[in-house]
């Protein structure tokens, strides 16, 4: 049985015309001798009636003072994919292609119990295989699975977080030993830069799993990094294509098939807030413990951090602006007592100006002994621009070349970070378009193919 998994994102199922084009891709795969397995996202984007964010907002608006339970939120958000799968299966049937929709649990996707951001623990796609054997095209709800609690009947529905439908497609590809997984979107493939910023950015015809995962981690939304990681682990051929054209798209391959040094692209993140605290006023023996406890607090609240800076007397990191309110609330007026001969209590200020909560906490702590404040400086208008380059950044002069280019363009660099695959610069959000265009031109990315 030659299985091919085809995943269609929100824009690919947004309108009747788009769904029709997507359905023709499925029928074409069937005519080529494949047994197609379809994965769909919710219909449309934020503000449209059946989009995930719209459904999420519907529950949140029940009472603005009451935060919805995570379990109830997952049930509501999963409705978008259920509706989309049922509609798409019915469309295929109307075109003479028998199809049936399957929820994530029916497709055998088993997850951990983390509502809102579950991870796939295993997959038993017996329902999918049975549908294929009965002559149907399975249309699977992306973004969801089930968590089976030990000893309890039934299963709890969980969602996989942003980009979860990509992850569903890769996991099904692994579980079904598919010949290929094709991710369909509204662009022709993985681009060398955001086409909104660089109009003529070319489509990369071949990239490695590592490169596309790095591109995704650094802000590009063409593919979820977990999907690339699963495909890499199980060595599944992975493609990114457009629903709206016949372009060949981007093939994603193992590193062994694409050796050599190269610059792959320029990416940019969303809106970031950068926080930094000077620890020179802390007792020298307390610095490492203070750094560890702040990062531990961020980890416990599952806050993703970027551009981390851990120095002998400082700590700095960036967070998504959408997470900043939670980070500020978590850190503001946080009390960090230290034991030992140098008994000191540290009080954290997580905004540029002290809050009422901080002032109140300071008054309460003063009778207990010495109180030292850790004041974060906060820059809310930031973003991150990154040069993605495989085995290229180790060459002498690359770092200088990037910084010199941005300096000549008058673009301030607030912080830098690097990995084996990328060099990232934290810059003012207002300069992101100029920075992306300048780096794209400097490294000759317009000539890539």
Secondary structure, DSSP 4 states (H G I P E B T S, - for coil): --EEEEEE-GGGGSSHHHHHHHHHHHHHHHHTT-EEEEEE--SS-TTSTTSHHHHHHHHHTT-TTSPPPHHHHHHHHHHHHHHHHHHHHHHHHHTT--EEEE-TTTTTEEE-S-TTS--EEEE-THHHHHHHHTT-EEEEETTEEEE--TT-SS-EEEE--TTHHHHHHHHHHHHHT-SEEEEEESSSS-BSS-TTTSTTPPBPSEEEHHHHHHHHHTT--SS-HHHHHHHHHHT--EEEEETTS----EEEE-GGGS-S-EEEEEEE---EEEEEEE-TTS-GGGHHHHHHHHHHHHHHTT---EEEEEETTEEEEEEEHHHHHHHHHHHTT-EEEE-STT-EEEEEE-SSS--HHHHHHHHHHHTTS-EEEEEEEEEEEEEEEEEEEES-TTSTTHHHHHHHHHHHTT--EEEEEE-SSEEEEEEEGGGHHHHHHHHHHHTTGGG--
